[in-house]
Amino acid sequence: MPHLEHRHHPKTPVILNEVKDPCICSCLCFYITHNPMRHFLQLAAITLLTATTAHAQFHMPQLSHKEKDTREDVTWLALFANPAPNGRQNELIRDPRFKGFLRDHLTAPQTFWNDNEPLVDTILEFLEVPNQVVLDDNRYLSADGCVKAFCPARGLVFIDLGTAHPLVAFVAIDWVKENKTPDQSGAEYTLWLFSNRALNPGESEVEGNRIPPALKNAIARWSGQPSSGSVAIPHITNAVLVDPNGTPHQVSPATVGVPAFTQSKPAIATPSTPTSTQQPTTGSNQ
């Protein structure tokens, strides 16, 4: 009899949740339940089965629904701001990643240049003659330049590198052709502002829809300076804010950061003698 009992109760324990055959599982449960010498096995089996079920219900779904990091990697753009103060815009506009980045983020149609060509081509043309790449507060990247064949047509790209999904904007200054020629005093210009999200020039209730102060400061600094090879600061009389879907909005130049002195009478920048027209430009950098 001892030998028979030993054969019916092997040393290797039977785990109920590993038994695939329901008939065998039922027999084992009956045996454990009706054998007064094996109450501890019953308790152990129930405890193990409960713990295994709880683990499957509460732990496995957390692993299968693990969130992924969706932050866009834009750190490579900041490298082109070195060496300061002018950076390496010539290399930036020739980097194939830059054109792809602009094409992905700035998709609105444009209607003011070269028979409505794609916006990304217009941007690269307005940066063709490089000026500077500036990184403000180790976060806000600004790159500007002008059209090679017509430098009064100037462009600025602004990128906020400090968010998971960066704000990207393109700003252009375009000569009003029905007015005076660019070399004449009082020639007027229109400022165009494109961005990858709809911006509200007023005091929007939604914080993310407002034009960021950093973008306004970059526009003020840039538009308050003469173009390459000129001493005349552009006289900006109009501004158009373009939504990502291409909807234009006529706005006051001041609402997008254009300094007041560029909206009144023409100003002349003299590098040797500071003038009152240069003071707002300094203030915009603060």
FENWO-V521861 format. One record per backbone hydrogen bond with DSSP energy under -0.5 kcal/mol. NH is the residue of the N-H (numbers start at 1). CO is the residue of the C=O. Records with the same first field share a line. If there is no record, write none. Layout:
NH->CO / CO
This chain:
5->1
6->2
7->3
8->4
9->5
13->11
15->13
16->14
18->15
19->16
20->18
22->20
25->21
26->22
27->23
28->24
29->25
30->26
31->27
32->28
33->29
34->30
35->31 / 32
36->34
38->35
39->36
42->38
43->39
44->40
45->41
46->42
47->43
48->44
49->45
50->46
51->47
52->48
53->49
54->50
55->51
56->52
57->53
58->54
59->55
60->55
63->59
64->60
65->61
66->63
70->68
72->164
74->72
77->74
78->74 / 75
79->75
80->77
81->78
82->79
87->83
88->80
92->88
93->89
95->91 / 92
96->94
98->95
99->95
100->96
101->97
102->98
103->99
104->100
105->101
106->102
107->105
116->113
117->113 / 114
121->118
122->118
123->119
124->120
125->121
126->122
127->123
128->125
129->146
130->128
131->144
132->144
133->86
134->142
136->134 / 140
139->136
140->136
141->139 / 159
142->134
143->157
144->132
145->155
146->129
147->150 / 153
150->147
153->150
154->152 / 173
155->126 / 145
156->171
157->143
158->169
159->141
160->167
161->139 / 159
163->160
166->164
169->158
170->194
171->156
172->192
173->154
174->172 / 190
176->188
177->175
179->176
184->181
187->184
189->235
190->174
191->238
192->172
193->240
194->170
195->242
196->168
200->209
201->199
204->202
207->205
209->206
210->206 / 207
211->200
212->210
215->212
216->212
217->213
218->214
219->215
220->216
221->217
222->218
223->219
224->220
225->222
227->232
230->227
233->267
235->187
236->234 / 262
237->189 / 235
238->189
239->251
240->191
241->249
242->193 / 240
243->241 / 247
246->243
249->241
251->239
255->252
256->252 / 253
257->254
258->253
262->259
263->260
264->260
267->233
269->231
270->268
271->269
274->272
278->275
279->275 / 276
280->276
282->278
283->279
284->280
285->281 / 282
286->283
